[in-house]
Amino acid sequence: MLATVVKVEEKAGQKAPFWVVHVEGEEKPIYAFDPKVGRALVPGLWELDIDTSGRFPKVKAARPVASVNGSEPAQAEGEGERAVTVHLVVSFDPQALAEFIGLLAEVLKTRS
């Protein structure tokens, strides 16, 4: 599901934290119980994998989307390169930071 996340709230559960995800156009929130997913979600455009089989709709996976075209890049008019502004949010969870650095290294290798 392609969705605009407008607000994410972290809540304290009985055993672990969970996140209440407010999505534009949806009356009821969606919940994230996986810390990796919950901590990564910030307001913006996301491709969300939602599990609706249980009592609460749950975000099982989330991927930020750069444009309304989903995983396809936005179509630009004209030729050549253009500047792109990227807003980056990093959680300082050591494992998440190591994964981010690995992904960044891969991206930089493909650019050179």
LUMTOR-359348 format. One record per residue (C-alpha): residue number from 1; residue in one letter; x, y, z. Coordinates in pm, 1 decimal, padded with zeros to 6 digits. Layout:
+------+------+----------+----------+----------+
: resi : resn :        u :        v :        w :
+------+------+----------+----------+----------+
:  NUM :    a :        X :        Y :        Z :
...
+------+------+----------+----------+----------+
! end
This chain:
+------+------+----------+----------+----------+
: resi : resn :        u :        v :        w :
+------+------+----------+----------+----------+
:    1 :    m :  00000.0 :  00000.0 :  00000.0 :
:    2 :    l :  00137.1 :  00340.0 : -00096.8 :
:    3 :    a :  00061.5 :  00574.0 :  00194.0 :
:    4 :    t :  00148.9 :  00912.9 :  00336.6 :
:    5 :    v :  00244.6 :  00875.8 :  00700.9 :
:    6 :    v :  00144.1 :  01194.3 :  00880.3 :
:    7 :    k :  00234.3 :  01108.5 :  01240.8 :
:    8 :    v :  00409.3 :  00828.1 :  01431.4 :
:    9 :    e :  00373.5 :  00787.6 :  01808.7 :
:   10 :    e :  00586.3 :  00554.0 :  02020.1 :
:   11 :    k :  00394.2 :  00392.5 :  02305.6 :
:   12 :    a :  00505.1 :  00174.6 :  02595.5 :
:   13 :    g :  00358.3 : -00174.7 :  02574.9 :
:   14 :    q :  00353.7 : -00434.5 :  02851.4 :
:   15 :    k :  00664.3 : -00610.2 :  02720.8 :
:   16 :    a :  00802.1 : -00381.2 :  02452.4 :
:   17 :    p :  00731.5 : -00049.7 :  02282.4 :
:   18 :    f :  00500.2 : -00024.4 :  01983.1 :
:   19 :    w :  00423.5 :  00252.0 :  01734.9 :
:   20 :    v :  00090.6 :  00405.9 :  01635.4 :
:   21 :    v :  00110.8 :  00508.6 :  01269.1 :
:   22 :    h : -00135.9 :  00768.4 :  01141.8 :
:   23 :    v : -00186.2 :  00750.8 :  00766.5 :
:   24 :    e : -00347.5 :  01020.7 :  00552.3 :
:   25 :    g : -00697.9 :  00923.1 :  00446.1 :
:   26 :    e : -00735.3 :  00642.7 :  00702.9 :
:   27 :    e : -00972.1 :  00687.4 :  00997.6 :
:   28 :    k : -00798.7 :  00436.7 :  01222.8 :
:   29 :    p : -00425.1 :  00411.8 :  01283.5 :
:   30 :    i : -00202.8 :  00121.9 :  01184.6 :
:   31 :    y :  00033.4 : -00032.4 :  01439.7 :
:   32 :    a :  00400.2 : -00128.7 :  01418.0 :
:   33 :    f :  00523.2 : -00386.3 :  01667.2 :
:   34 :    d :  00862.5 : -00455.1 :  01505.9 :
:   35 :    p :  01118.1 : -00208.4 :  01653.5 :
:   36 :    k :  01311.8 : -00186.5 :  01325.2 :
:   37 :    v :  00997.0 : -00082.5 :  01139.5 :
:   38 :    g :  00858.7 :  00143.9 :  01412.0 :
:   39 :    r :  01181.6 :  00335.5 :  01467.5 :
:   40 :    a :  01233.5 :  00387.2 :  01094.5 :
:   41 :    l :  00890.7 :  00535.4 :  01022.9 :
:   42 :    v :  00873.0 :  00913.4 :  00998.3 :
:   43 :    p :  00619.4 :  01136.6 :  00823.9 :
:   44 :    g :  00640.1 :  01106.6 :  00447.8 :
:   45 :    l :  00554.1 :  00881.4 :  00155.6 :
:   46 :    w :  00598.1 :  00508.1 :  00224.4 :
:   47 :    e :  00523.3 :  00175.0 :  00065.3 :
:   48 :    l :  00373.6 : -00020.6 :  00356.2 :
:   49 :    d :  00318.1 : -00395.3 :  00378.9 :
:   50 :    i :  00010.0 : -00423.2 :  00603.1 :
:   51 :    d : -00113.8 : -00738.4 :  00777.7 :
:   52 :    t : -00486.6 : -00713.3 :  00845.2 :
:   53 :    s : -00538.1 : -01070.5 :  00964.1 :
:   54 :    g : -00526.2 : -00994.5 :  01337.1 :
:   55 :    r : -00710.2 : -00769.8 :  01577.6 :
:   56 :    f : -00511.8 : -00462.4 :  01472.0 :
:   57 :    p : -00374.0 : -00376.1 :  01125.6 :
:   58 :    k :  00004.6 : -00410.9 :  01150.5 :
:   59 :    v :  00289.7 : -00270.2 :  00943.9 :
:   60 :    k :  00504.5 : -00573.3 :  00859.3 :
:   61 :    a :  00751.4 : -00385.6 :  00637.5 :
:   62 :    a :  00802.1 : -00029.5 :  00519.0 :
:   63 :    r :  01007.1 :  00130.7 :  00245.1 :
:   64 :    p :  01039.3 :  00505.8 :  00188.8 :
:   65 :    v :  00930.9 :  00618.0 : -00156.2 :
:   66 :    a :  01094.2 :  00904.5 : -00340.8 :
:   67 :    s :  00793.3 :  00985.1 : -00560.5 :
:   68 :    v :  00426.2 :  00910.6 : -00615.1 :
:   69 :    n :  00538.0 :  00671.1 : -00890.1 :
:   70 :    g :  00633.5 :  00420.9 : -00617.4 :
:   71 :    s :  00966.2 :  00252.6 : -00675.8 :
:   72 :    e :  01004.5 :  00419.6 : -01015.2 :
:   73 :    p :  01196.4 :  00749.3 : -01014.6 :
:   74 :    a :  01000.0 :  01066.2 : -01072.1 :
:   75 :    q :  00991.5 :  01171.0 : -01435.0 :
:   76 :    a :  01185.4 :  01490.5 : -01497.0 :
:   77 :    e :  01146.2 :  01712.3 : -01799.8 :
:   78 :    g :  01451.5 :  01790.8 : -02005.7 :
:   79 :    e :  01791.7 :  01624.7 : -02011.2 :
:   80 :    g :  02085.9 :  01601.8 : -01777.4 :
:   81 :    e :  02110.5 :  01575.0 : -01403.1 :
:   82 :    r :  01919.1 :  01772.0 : -01145.2 :
:   83 :    a :  01970.4 :  01840.1 : -00778.0 :
:   84 :    v :  01778.7 :  01621.3 : -00534.1 :
:   85 :    t :  01726.9 :  01704.6 : -00168.0 :
:   86 :    v :  01730.0 :  01400.3 :  00058.2 :
:   87 :    h :  01608.2 :  01409.6 :  00417.4 :
:   88 :    l :  01775.5 :  01137.6 :  00618.3 :
:   89 :    v :  01669.9 :  01013.0 :  00961.2 :
:   90 :    v :  01907.9 :  00772.6 :  01132.8 :
:   91 :    s :  01840.6 :  00578.1 :  01448.9 :
:   92 :    f :  02152.5 :  00524.7 :  01652.1 :
:   93 :    d :  02068.8 :  00165.2 :  01728.1 :
:   94 :    p :  02415.0 :  00006.1 :  01668.3 :
:   95 :    q :  02280.8 : -00270.5 :  01442.8 :
:   96 :    a :  02065.5 : -00030.5 :  01240.8 :
:   97 :    l :  02359.8 :  00210.1 :  01206.7 :
:   98 :    a :  02585.8 : -00071.0 :  01079.7 :
:   99 :    e :  02319.6 : -00170.7 :  00823.7 :
:  100 :    f :  02283.7 :  00191.8 :  00712.7 :
:  101 :    i :  02659.2 :  00233.5 :  00667.9 :
:  102 :    g :  02670.0 : -00086.9 :  00461.5 :
:  103 :    l :  02387.4 :  00033.9 :  00236.6 :
:  104 :    l :  02546.3 :  00377.9 :  00200.9 :
:  105 :    a :  02876.8 :  00215.7 :  00099.1 :
:  106 :    e :  02694.7 :  00014.2 : -00170.3 :
:  107 :    v :  02523.7 :  00326.1 : -00305.3 :
:  108 :    l :  02851.3 :  00517.7 : -00315.4 :
:  109 :    k :  03023.4 :  00230.3 : -00500.9 :
:  110 :    t :  02757.2 :  00234.5 : -00773.1 :
:  111 :    r :  02794.4 :  00613.4 : -00810.6 :
:  112 :    s :  03170.6 :  00603.5 : -00876.7 :
+------+------+----------+----------+----------+
! end
